[in-house]
């Protein structure tokens, strides 16, 4: 099941939807506006039944709605750096001996088909396609063998980066979170793919295209640190909350973007996230 959050118009409230096999969207507005909360209240099996019961109902056209991020509440976006060997090598850095964490603020979130707006202070924006894990329940000190207990589903995230600002801060040996945390720098979606849709999250192809040109291509099996270890490490002393996101790292092929470029970030079995770049300096 693929669950999303949409508005019919900018003035309308957010509503929960499910993706129909025909490609349209089934409204689940009476169940709220939060896929993670709906899964928590009803459980996956019952929510699937509720969606099936409505499958003959009217459908919304995806092209006629406004997509919001598929999480209604997110206290933090946990991002993993250098979690693919080839990306570490292209960045001129060593593969880390343990997971390297940085954060994006929830204010950076934006949805499918929404623009990514680079502030005037940067002129070098780069894309980073990643698999994102959506946390489904309050999680702390969870051992690796129980990692699935924490997961509500998966989505696609594009870890946008103002590379010029990041490299200056790296050279100064100061934190570079700001280069990752501007508004719209965490496009996510279009949907939350529930766990039954992704039986093996360590066997998913990732592709990032810019105006039809493939820039990034790899498979999640190439992660340095797989999901069990990531969730164990992140929850060790830090509480993960429902709706929190874990961006599991990007792959080789990062490259500059120009004003007007359209990015298609795909994680097989999870979805394709589309966003167009706008530079305020342009």
ZAKOL-434461 format. One line per 3 residues: number of its first residue (from 0); their letters; for each residue x, y, z of N, C-alpha, C. Coordinates in nm, 2 decimals, decimal comma. Example, Ala and Ser with C-alpha at 12.3 -4.5 7.8 and 13.67 -1.06 7.14 Angstrom:
// residues 2
0> as> 1,32 -0,57 0,78 1,23 -0,45 0,78 1,32 -0,33 0,78; 1,28 -0,22 0,71 1,37 -0,11 0,71 1,29 0,00 0,79;
This chain:
// residues 282
0> xxx> 0,08 -0,12 0,00 0,00 0,00 0,00 0,09 0,12 0,00; 0,04 0,22 -0,08 0,12 0,35 -0,09 0,03 0,46 -0,04; 0,07 0,53 0,07 -0,01 0,63 0,14 0,05 0,76 0,12;
3> xxx> -0,03 0,86 0,09 0,02 1,00 0,07 -0,06 1,10 0,14; -0,01 1,23 0,13 -0,08 1,34 0,19 -0,09 1,45 0,08; -0,21 1,49 0,05 -0,24 1,59 -0,06 -0,33 1,70 -0,01;
6> xxx> -0,33 1,81 -0,09 -0,43 1,91 -0,09 -0,49 1,92 -0,22; -0,62 1,94 -0,23 -0,69 1,95 -0,36 -0,66 2,09 -0,42; -0,65 2,19 -0,34 -0,61 2,33 -0,38 -0,52 2,38 -0,26;
9> xxx> -0,45 2,49 -0,29 -0,37 2,54 -0,18 -0,44 2,58 -0,05; -0,57 2,61 -0,07 -0,65 2,66 0,05 -0,72 2,54 0,12; -0,72 2,42 0,06 -0,78 2,31 0,12 -0,70 2,24 0,23;
12> xxx> -0,76 2,17 0,32 -0,69 2,10 0,42 -0,62 1,98 0,36; -0,51 1,93 0,44 -0,44 1,81 0,39 -0,53 1,69 0,42; -0,53 1,60 0,33 -0,60 1,47 0,35 -0,52 1,35 0,31;
15> xxx> -0,55 1,24 0,38 -0,48 1,12 0,36 -0,54 1,05 0,23; -0,45 1,00 0,15 -0,49 0,93 0,03 -0,41 0,80 0,02; -0,47 0,70 -0,06 -0,40 0,58 -0,10 -0,39 0,57 -0,25;
18> xxx> -0,28 0,52 -0,30 -0,26 0,50 -0,44 -0,34 0,38 -0,49; -0,43 0,40 -0,59 -0,51 0,30 -0,65 -0,42 0,23 -0,76; -0,44 0,10 -0,78 -0,37 0,03 -0,89 -0,38 0,10 -1,02;
21> xxx> -0,49 0,17 -1,05 -0,51 0,24 -1,18 -0,43 0,37 -1,19; -0,36 0,41 -1,07 -0,28 0,53 -1,07 -0,35 0,65 -1,01; -0,48 0,64 -0,99 -0,55 0,75 -0,92 -0,53 0,74 -0,77;
24> xxx> -0,59 0,84 -0,70 -0,58 0,85 -0,56 -0,71 0,83 -0,49; -0,72 0,74 -0,39 -0,84 0,72 -0,31 -0,83 0,81 -0,19; -0,93 0,89 -0,17 -0,94 0,97 -0,05 -0,97 0,89 0,08;
27> xxx> -0,89 0,91 0,18 -0,91 0,85 0,31 -0,92 0,97 0,41; -0,98 1,08 0,37 -0,99 1,20 0,45 -1,05 1,17 0,59; -1,14 1,08 0,59 -1,21 1,05 0,72 -1,12 0,98 0,82;
30> xxx> -1,00 0,93 0,77 -0,91 0,87 0,86 -0,80 0,96 0,90; -0,81 1,09 0,87 -0,71 1,19 0,91 -0,62 1,23 0,80; -0,51 1,28 0,84 -0,41 1,33 0,73 -0,27 1,28 0,76;
33> xxx> -0,26 1,17 0,83 -0,13 1,13 0,87 -0,11 0,98 0,85; -0,04 0,93 0,75 -0,02 0,79 0,72 0,04 0,71 0,84; 0,13 0,77 0,91 0,20 0,70 1,02 0,09 0,68 1,13;
36> xxx> 0,02 0,78 1,16 -0,08 0,77 1,27 -0,19 0,67 1,23; -0,23 0,67 1,10 -0,34 0,58 1,06 -0,29 0,43 1,07; -0,16 0,41 1,04 -0,10 0,27 1,05 -0,10 0,24 1,20;
39> xxx> -0,07 0,34 1,28 -0,06 0,31 1,43 -0,19 0,28 1,49; -0,30 0,34 1,44 -0,43 0,32 1,50 -0,50 0,19 1,45; -0,49 0,17 1,32 -0,56 0,06 1,26 -0,48 -0,06 1,23;
42> xxx> -0,35 -0,04 1,22 -0,26 -0,16 1,18 -0,26 -0,17 1,03; -0,16 -0,24 0,98 -0,14 -0,25 0,84 -0,26 -0,33 0,78; -0,29 -0,44 0,84 -0,39 -0,53 0,78 -0,53 -0,47 0,77;
45> xxx> -0,57 -0,40 0,88 -0,70 -0,34 0,88 -0,70 -0,22 0,79; -0,60 -0,14 0,79 -0,59 -0,03 0,70 -0,60 -0,07 0,55; -0,53 -0,18 0,52 -0,54 -0,24 0,39 -0,69 -0,28 0,35;
48> xxx> -0,76 -0,34 0,45 -0,90 -0,37 0,43 -0,98 -0,25 0,40; -0,96 -0,14 0,48 -1,03 -0,02 0,46 -1,01 0,04 0,32; -0,89 0,04 0,27 -0,86 0,09 0,14 -0,92 0,00 0,04;
51> xxx> -0,92 -0,13 0,05 -0,98 -0,22 -0,05 -1,13 -0,20 -0,05; -1,19 -0,17 0,06 -1,34 -0,15 0,06 -1,38 -0,03 -0,02; -1,28 0,07 -0,04 -1,32 0,19 -0,11 -1,26 0,19 -0,25;
54> xxx> -1,21 0,07 -0,30 -1,14 0,07 -0,43 -1,22 0,11 -0,55; -1,36 0,09 -0,53 -1,45 0,13 -0,64 -1,49 0,27 -0,64; -1,45 0,34 -0,54 -1,49 0,48 -0,52 -1,42 0,58 -0,62;
57> xxx> -1,46 0,70 -0,62 -1,40 0,80 -0,71 -1,25 0,82 -0,68; -1,18 0,85 -0,79 -1,04 0,87 -0,78 -1,00 1,01 -0,81; -0,90 1,06 -0,74 -0,84 1,19 -0,77 -0,72 1,17 -0,86;
60> xxx> -0,71 1,27 -0,96 -0,60 1,26 -1,05 -0,47 1,32 -0,99; -0,36 1,24 -0,99 -0,24 1,28 -0,93 -0,19 1,42 -0,98; -0,22 1,44 -1,11 -0,17 1,57 -1,17 -0,25 1,69 -1,13;
63> xxx> -0,37 1,66 -1,06 -0,46 1,77 -1,02 -0,45 1,81 -0,87; -0,36 1,74 -0,80 -0,35 1,77 -0,66 -0,21 1,82 -0,62; -0,20 1,87 -0,50 -0,07 1,92 -0,45 -0,02 1,82 -0,35;
66> xxx> 0,10 1,77 -0,37 0,15 1,67 -0,28 0,22 1,74 -0,16; 0,20 1,69 -0,04 0,27 1,73 0,08 0,37 1,61 0,11; 0,47 1,64 0,20 0,55 1,52 0,24 0,46 1,42 0,31;
69> xxx> 0,50 1,29 0,29 0,41 1,18 0,34 0,42 1,15 0,49; 0,48 1,25 0,56 0,47 1,24 0,71 0,41 1,37 0,76; 0,32 1,36 0,85 0,25 1,48 0,90 0,33 1,54 1,02;
72> xxx> 0,40 1,46 1,09 0,47 1,50 1,21 0,61 1,44 1,20; 0,71 1,53 1,20 0,85 1,48 1,19 0,94 1,57 1,29; 0,99 1,51 1,39 1,07 1,58 1,48 1,22 1,60 1,43;
75> xxx> 1,26 1,51 1,35 1,40 1,52 1,30 1,42 1,43 1,17; 1,51 1,48 1,09 1,55 1,40 0,97 1,70 1,36 1,00; 1,71 1,23 1,02 1,85 1,17 1,05 1,91 1,13 0,92;
78> xxx> 2,02 1,20 0,89 2,09 1,17 0,76 2,22 1,11 0,78; 2,25 1,01 0,70 2,38 0,94 0,70 2,47 0,98 0,60; 2,59 1,02 0,64 2,70 1,07 0,54 2,79 0,95 0,50;
81> xxx> 2,83 0,95 0,38 2,93 0,86 0,33 2,89 0,71 0,36; 2,77 0,68 0,33 2,72 0,54 0,36 2,73 0,45 0,24; 2,79 0,50 0,13 2,82 0,42 0,01 2,96 0,45 -0,03;
84> xxx> 3,04 0,34 -0,04 3,18 0,35 -0,06 3,22 0,44 -0,18; 3,14 0,42 -0,30 3,18 0,49 -0,42 3,15 0,64 -0,40; 3,05 0,68 -0,32 3,03 0,82 -0,29 3,14 0,88 -0,21;
87> xxx> 3,18 0,80 -0,11 3,30 0,85 -0,02 3,42 0,87 -0,11; 3,44 0,78 -0,20 3,56 0,79 -0,29 3,56 0,91 -0,38; 3,44 0,94 -0,44 3,43 1,05 -0,53 3,44 1,19 -0,45;
90> xxx> 3,41 1,18 -0,32 3,42 1,30 -0,23 3,56 1,32 -0,17; 3,64 1,22 -0,20 3,78 1,23 -0,15 3,79 1,20 0,00; 3,70 1,12 0,05 3,69 1,10 0,19 3,70 0,95 0,22;
93> xxx> 3,75 0,91 0,34 3,75 0,77 0,37 3,62 0,72 0,41; 3,59 0,59 0,39 3,47 0,53 0,44 3,48 0,52 0,59; 3,38 0,58 0,66 3,39 0,59 0,81 3,38 0,45 0,87;
96> xxx> 3,44 0,43 0,99 3,44 0,31 1,06 3,30 0,28 1,13; 3,22 0,39 1,15 3,09 0,37 1,21 3,00 0,48 1,15; 2,87 0,47 1,16 2,78 0,56 1,09 2,81 0,71 1,13;
99> xxx> 2,80 0,79 1,03 2,82 0,94 1,05 2,69 1,01 1,03; 2,64 1,08 1,14 2,51 1,13 1,14 2,51 1,29 1,13; 2,42 1,34 1,05 2,39 1,48 1,06 2,24 1,50 1,05;
102> xxx> 2,19 1,62 1,08 2,04 1,64 1,08 2,00 1,74 0,98; 1,88 1,72 0,93 1,81 1,83 0,86 1,69 1,87 0,94; 1,65 2,00 0,95 1,54 2,03 1,02 1,41 2,00 0,95;
105> xxx> 1,30 1,97 1,02 1,17 1,94 0,96 1,13 2,06 0,86; 1,17 2,18 0,89 1,13 2,29 0,80 1,19 2,28 0,66; 1,29 2,19 0,64 1,34 2,17 0,51 1,25 2,08 0,42;
108> xxx> 1,15 2,01 0,48 1,07 1,92 0,41 0,99 1,99 0,30; 0,97 1,93 0,19 0,88 1,97 0,08 0,83 1,84 0,01; 0,73 1,86 -0,07 0,67 1,74 -0,14 0,70 1,72 -0,28;
111> xxx> 0,65 1,61 -0,33 0,66 1,58 -0,47 0,60 1,69 -0,56; 0,67 1,71 -0,67 0,63 1,82 -0,77 0,64 1,96 -0,72; 0,70 1,98 -0,60 0,72 2,11 -0,55 0,86 2,16 -0,59;
114> xxx> 0,88 2,29 -0,60 1,02 2,34 -0,64 1,12 2,33 -0,52; 1,24 2,30 -0,55 1,35 2,32 -0,46 1,41 2,45 -0,49; 1,41 2,54 -0,39 1,45 2,68 -0,41 1,58 2,70 -0,34;
117> xxx> 1,69 2,73 -0,41 1,82 2,75 -0,36 1,83 2,90 -0,32; 1,87 2,93 -0,19 1,88 3,07 -0,15 1,99 3,14 -0,23; 1,98 3,28 -0,23 2,08 3,35 -0,31 2,22 3,34 -0,27;
120> xxx> 2,24 3,29 -0,15 2,38 3,28 -0,10 2,46 3,16 -0,16; 2,39 3,07 -0,23 2,46 2,96 -0,30 2,44 2,96 -0,45; 2,54 2,92 -0,52 2,53 2,90 -0,66 2,57 2,76 -0,71;
123> xxx> 2,59 2,67 -0,61 2,63 2,54 -0,65 2,54 2,44 -0,57; 2,43 2,40 -0,63 2,34 2,30 -0,57 2,36 2,16 -0,63; 2,35 2,06 -0,54 2,37 1,92 -0,59 2,26 1,83 -0,54;
126> xxx> 2,23 1,73 -0,61 2,12 1,63 -0,58 2,19 1,51 -0,51; 2,11 1,44 -0,43 2,15 1,32 -0,36 2,03 1,23 -0,34; 2,01 1,13 -0,43 1,90 1,04 -0,41 1,92 0,94 -0,30;
129> xxx> 1,82 0,92 -0,22 1,84 0,82 -0,10 1,71 0,75 -0,07; 1,72 0,63 -0,02 1,61 0,56 0,05 1,59 0,62 0,19; 1,47 0,66 0,22 1,44 0,70 0,35 1,35 0,60 0,43;
132> xxx> 1,38 0,58 0,55 1,31 0,49 0,64 1,21 0,58 0,72; 1,09 0,55 0,73 0,99 0,62 0,81 0,97 0,55 0,94; 0,99 0,61 1,05 0,98 0,55 1,18 0,83 0,55 1,22;
135> xxx> 0,78 0,43 1,27 0,64 0,42 1,30 0,60 0,42 1,45; 0,70 0,41 1,54 0,66 0,41 1,68 0,78 0,47 1,76; 0,75 0,51 1,88 0,86 0,56 1,97 0,96 0,45 1,99;
138> xxx> 1,09 0,48 1,95 1,19 0,38 1,95 1,32 0,43 2,02; 1,37 0,35 2,12 1,49 0,38 2,18 1,56 0,25 2,22; 1,69 0,25 2,20 1,78 0,13 2,24 1,73 0,00 2,18;
141> xxx> 1,70 0,01 2,05 1,64 -0,11 1,98 1,76 -0,19 1,92; 1,77 -0,32 1,96 1,88 -0,40 1,90 1,86 -0,43 1,76; 1,97 -0,45 1,69 1,97 -0,46 1,54 1,87 -0,57 1,49;
144> xxx> 1,86 -0,68 1,57 1,78 -0,79 1,52 1,63 -0,76 1,53; 1,59 -0,65 1,60 1,45 -0,61 1,61 1,42 -0,48 1,53; 1,51 -0,45 1,44 1,50 -0,32 1,37 1,36 -0,30 1,30;
147> xxx> 1,30 -0,41 1,25 1,18 -0,39 1,17 1,06 -0,34 1,26; 1,07 -0,36 1,39 0,97 -0,31 1,48 0,95 -0,16 1,47; 1,06 -0,09 1,44 1,06 0,06 1,43 1,00 0,12 1,31;
150> xxx> 0,98 0,04 1,20 0,96 0,09 1,07 0,81 0,09 1,03; 0,76 0,20 0,99 0,63 0,21 0,94 0,63 0,19 0,79; 0,74 0,23 0,72 0,75 0,22 0,58 0,87 0,29 0,52;
153> xxx> 0,86 0,32 0,39 0,98 0,38 0,33 0,93 0,48 0,23; 1,02 0,58 0,20 0,99 0,68 0,10 1,12 0,72 0,03; 1,11 0,81 -0,06 1,22 0,86 -0,14 1,26 1,00 -0,08;
156> xxx> 1,38 1,03 -0,06 1,43 1,16 -0,02 1,54 1,20 -0,11; 1,55 1,33 -0,15 1,66 1,39 -0,22 1,73 1,49 -0,13; 1,85 1,45 -0,09 1,92 1,52 0,01 1,99 1,64 -0,06;
159> xxx> 1,92 1,75 -0,08 1,97 1,86 -0,15 2,09 1,93 -0,07; 2,19 1,97 -0,14 2,31 2,02 -0,07 2,36 2,15 -0,15; 2,39 2,26 -0,07 2,46 2,37 -0,13 2,61 2,34 -0,11;
162> xxx> 2,66 2,28 -0,22 2,80 2,22 -0,21 2,90 2,33 -0,19; 2,89 2,44 -0,24 2,99 2,55 -0,22 2,99 2,59 -0,08; 2,88 2,60 -0,01 2,88 2,64 0,13 2,93 2,52 0,22;
165> xxx> 2,90 2,40 0,18 2,95 2,29 0,26 3,10 2,28 0,25; 3,15 2,29 0,13 3,30 2,28 0,12 3,38 2,38 0,19; 3,32 2,50 0,19 3,39 2,61 0,27 3,39 2,58 0,42;
168> xxx> 3,28 2,53 0,47 3,27 2,49 0,61 3,36 2,37 0,64; 3,37 2,27 0,55 3,45 2,16 0,58 3,60 2,21 0,58; 3,64 2,30 0,49 3,78 2,35 0,49 3,81 2,43 0,62;
171> xxx> 3,70 2,49 0,68 3,72 2,56 0,80 3,71 2,48 0,93; 3,67 2,35 0,90 3,65 2,25 1,01 3,54 2,30 1,11; 3,43 2,35 1,05 3,32 2,39 1,13 3,20 2,31 1,08;
174> xxx> 3,09 2,30 1,15 2,97 2,23 1,11 2,91 2,28 0,98; 2,86 2,19 0,89 2,81 2,23 0,76 2,66 2,20 0,75; 2,59 2,19 0,86 2,45 2,16 0,86 2,37 2,26 0,78;
177> xxx> 2,40 2,39 0,78 2,33 2,49 0,71 2,32 2,46 0,56; 2,43 2,41 0,51 2,43 2,38 0,36 2,33 2,27 0,32; 2,28 2,20 0,42 2,19 2,09 0,40 2,04 2,13 0,44;
180> xxx> 2,03 2,23 0,52 1,91 2,25 0,59 1,82 2,37 0,55; 1,84 2,43 0,43 1,76 2,54 0,39 1,61 2,49 0,36; 1,52 2,58 0,36 1,38 2,54 0,32 1,38 2,47 0,19;
183> xxx> 1,30 2,37 0,17 1,28 2,29 0,05 1,40 2,19 0,02; 1,50 2,19 0,11 1,62 2,11 0,08 1,60 1,96 0,13; 1,48 1,92 0,16 1,45 1,78 0,19 1,32 1,74 0,12;
186> xxx> 1,32 1,74 -0,01 1,20 1,69 -0,08 1,18 1,54 -0,05; 1,06 1,50 -0,03 1,03 1,36 0,02 0,90 1,32 -0,05; 0,89 1,19 -0,09 0,76 1,14 -0,14 0,78 1,06 -0,27;
189> xxx> 0,68 1,05 -0,35 0,54 1,10 -0,32 0,47 1,03 -0,21; 0,50 0,90 -0,19 0,42 0,82 -0,09 0,51 0,76 0,01; 0,44 0,71 0,12 0,50 0,62 0,21 0,46 0,48 0,17;
192> xxx> 0,56 0,40 0,13 0,53 0,26 0,09 0,54 0,18 0,22; 0,43 0,11 0,25 0,42 0,03 0,37 0,52 -0,09 0,36; 0,55 -0,15 0,47 0,65 -0,25 0,48 0,63 -0,37 0,39;
195> xxx> 0,50 -0,41 0,36 0,47 -0,52 0,28 0,50 -0,50 0,13; 0,52 -0,37 0,09 0,56 -0,34 -0,04 0,71 -0,35 -0,06; 0,78 -0,36 0,05 0,93 -0,36 0,04 0,98 -0,47 0,12;
198> xxx> 0,98 -0,59 0,08 1,02 -0,71 0,16 1,17 -0,70 0,19; 1,25 -0,65 0,10 1,40 -0,64 0,12 1,45 -0,50 0,09; 1,45 -0,41 0,19 1,50 -0,28 0,16 1,65 -0,27 0,12;
201> xxx> 1,72 -0,38 0,14 1,86 -0,38 0,10 1,88 -0,44 -0,04; 1,78 -0,43 -0,13 1,79 -0,48 -0,26 1,71 -0,39 -0,36; 1,73 -0,26 -0,34 1,65 -0,17 -0,42 1,74 -0,08 -0,51;
204> xxx> 1,71 -0,07 -0,64 1,78 0,01 -0,73 1,75 0,16 -0,70; 1,85 0,25 -0,70 1,83 0,39 -0,69 1,88 0,46 -0,82; 1,80 0,55 -0,87 1,84 0,62 -0,99 1,80 0,77 -0,97;
207> xxx> 1,89 0,86 -1,01 1,86 1,00 -1,02 1,88 1,05 -1,16; 1,78 1,11 -1,22 1,79 1,17 -1,35 1,77 1,32 -1,34; 1,84 1,39 -1,43 1,82 1,53 -1,44 1,79 1,56 -1,59;
210> xxx> 1,67 1,60 -1,61 1,62 1,63 -1,75 1,65 1,51 -1,84; 1,62 1,39 -1,79 1,64 1,27 -1,87 1,78 1,21 -1,86; 1,88 1,28 -1,81 2,01 1,23 -1,81 2,03 1,16 -1,67;
213> xxx> 2,08 1,03 -1,68 2,10 0,96 -1,55 2,23 1,01 -1,49; 2,22 1,05 -1,37 2,34 1,11 -1,29 2,38 1,01 -1,18; 2,29 0,94 -1,12 2,32 0,85 -1,01 2,25 0,72 -1,03;
216> xxx> 2,32 0,61 -1,01 2,26 0,47 -1,02 2,34 0,38 -0,93; 2,27 0,31 -0,84 2,33 0,21 -0,75 2,22 0,12 -0,69; 2,25 0,05 -0,59 2,16 -0,04 -0,53 2,18 -0,03 -0,38;
219> xxx> 2,07 -0,04 -0,30 2,09 -0,03 -0,15 2,17 -0,14 -0,09; 2,19 -0,25 -0,16 2,28 -0,35 -0,11 2,42 -0,31 -0,09; 2,46 -0,19 -0,16 2,59 -0,14 -0,15 2,61 -0,04 -0,03;
222> xxx> 2,51 -0,03 0,06 2,53 0,05 0,18 2,65 0,00 0,26; 2,72 0,09 0,32 2,83 0,04 0,41 2,77 -0,01 0,54; 2,67 0,06 0,59 2,60 0,02 0,71 2,45 0,00 0,68;
225> xxx> 2,40 -0,12 0,69 2,27 -0,16 0,65 2,17 -0,11 0,76; 2,04 -0,12 0,73 1,94 -0,07 0,81 1,94 -0,12 0,96; 1,96 -0,25 0,98 1,96 -0,30 1,12 2,06 -0,22 1,20;
228> xxx> 2,18 -0,21 1,15 2,29 -0,14 1,23 2,26 0,01 1,24; 2,20 0,07 1,14 2,17 0,21 1,14 2,06 0,24 1,25; 1,96 0,16 1,26 1,85 0,18 1,35 1,90 0,16 1,50;
231> xxx> 1,98 0,05 1,51 2,04 0,02 1,64 2,13 0,14 1,69; 2,21 0,19 1,60 2,30 0,30 1,63 2,23 0,43 1,66; 2,13 0,46 1,58 2,06 0,59 1,60 1,97 0,59 1,72;
234> xxx> 1,92 0,47 1,75 1,83 0,47 1,87 1,90 0,44 2,00; 2,03 0,43 1,99 2,12 0,41 2,11 2,13 0,54 2,19; 2,04 0,56 2,28 2,04 0,69 2,36 1,97 0,80 2,30;
237> xxx> 1,91 0,79 2,18 1,83 0,89 2,12 1,69 0,83 2,08; 1,59 0,90 2,12 1,45 0,85 2,09 1,41 0,89 1,95; 1,38 0,79 1,87 1,32 0,81 1,74 1,17 0,82 1,76;
240> xxx> 1,11 0,92 1,70 0,96 0,94 1,71 0,89 0,90 1,59; 0,76 0,87 1,60 0,68 0,84 1,48 0,68 0,96 1,38; 0,71 0,92 1,26 0,72 1,03 1,15 0,86 1,07 1,13;
243> xxx> 0,95 1,04 1,22 1,09 1,08 1,19 1,14 1,00 1,07; 1,24 1,06 1,00 1,29 1,00 0,88 1,44 0,97 0,90; 1,48 0,86 0,84 1,63 0,82 0,84 1,66 0,82 0,69;
246> xxx> 1,74 0,92 0,65 1,80 0,92 0,51 1,92 0,84 0,51; 1,92 0,73 0,43 2,03 0,63 0,45 2,15 0,65 0,37; 2,17 0,77 0,31 2,29 0,80 0,24 2,28 0,79 0,09;
249> xxx> 2,36 0,87 0,02 2,35 0,88 -0,12 2,46 0,80 -0,19; 2,45 0,79 -0,32 2,54 0,70 -0,40 2,63 0,79 -0,49; 2,72 0,74 -0,56 2,81 0,81 -0,65 2,73 0,88 -0,76;
252> xxx> 2,79 0,99 -0,81 2,73 1,06 -0,92 2,67 1,20 -0,89; 2,70 1,25 -0,77 2,66 1,39 -0,74 2,72 1,49 -0,84; 2,64 1,59 -0,88 2,68 1,68 -0,98 2,60 1,81 -0,97;
255> xxx> 2,65 1,92 -1,02 2,58 2,05 -1,01 2,45 2,06 -1,09; 2,36 2,14 -1,04 2,24 2,16 -1,10 2,23 2,31 -1,15; 2,15 2,33 -1,25 2,12 2,47 -1,29 1,98 2,51 -1,28;
258> xxx> 1,95 2,64 -1,28 1,81 2,68 -1,27 1,72 2,62 -1,37; 1,61 2,57 -1,33 1,51 2,50 -1,42 1,53 2,36 -1,44; 1,64 2,30 -1,39 1,66 2,15 -1,40 1,55 2,08 -1,33;
261> xxx> 1,50 1,97 -1,39 1,40 1,88 -1,32 1,47 1,75 -1,28; 1,46 1,72 -1,15 1,52 1,60 -1,10 1,41 1,49 -1,08; 1,45 1,36 -1,12 1,36 1,25 -1,09 1,44 1,15 -1,01;
264> xxx> 1,40 1,14 -0,88 1,47 1,05 -0,79 1,39 0,93 -0,77; 1,44 0,81 -0,81 1,36 0,69 -0,80 1,43 0,59 -0,71; 1,35 0,53 -0,62 1,39 0,41 -0,55 1,29 0,30 -0,59;
267> xxx> 1,34 0,19 -0,65 1,26 0,09 -0,71 1,17 0,03 -0,60; 1,04 0,02 -0,63 0,94 -0,04 -0,54 0,89 0,06 -0,44; 0,95 0,18 -0,43 0,91 0,28 -0,33 0,84 0,40 -0,40;
270> xxx> 0,90 0,45 -0,51 0,84 0,56 -0,58 0,94 0,65 -0,66; 0,89 0,74 -0,73 0,97 0,84 -0,80 0,93 0,98 -0,76; 1,02 1,05 -0,71 1,01 1,19 -0,66 1,06 1,29 -0,76;
273> xxx> 0,97 1,38 -0,80 1,01 1,48 -0,90 1,01 1,62 -0,84; 1,12 1,69 -0,87 1,12 1,83 -0,82 1,21 1,91 -0,92; 1,17 2,04 -0,94 1,24 2,13 -1,03 1,32 2,23 -0,94;
276> xxx> 1,44 2,27 -0,99 1,53 2,36 -0,92 1,51 2,50 -0,96; 1,50 2,59 -0,86 1,50 2,73 -0,88 1,61 2,80 -0,80; 1,69 2,88 -0,86 1,79 2,96 -0,80 1,74 3,10 -0,77;
279> xxx> 1,74 3,15 -0,65 1,70 3,28 -0,63 1,80 3,38 -0,69; 1,93 3,34 -0,70 2,03 3,42 -0,76 2,01 3,44 -0,91; 1,93 3,35 -0,97 1,90 3,36 -1,11 1,79 3,46 -1,14;
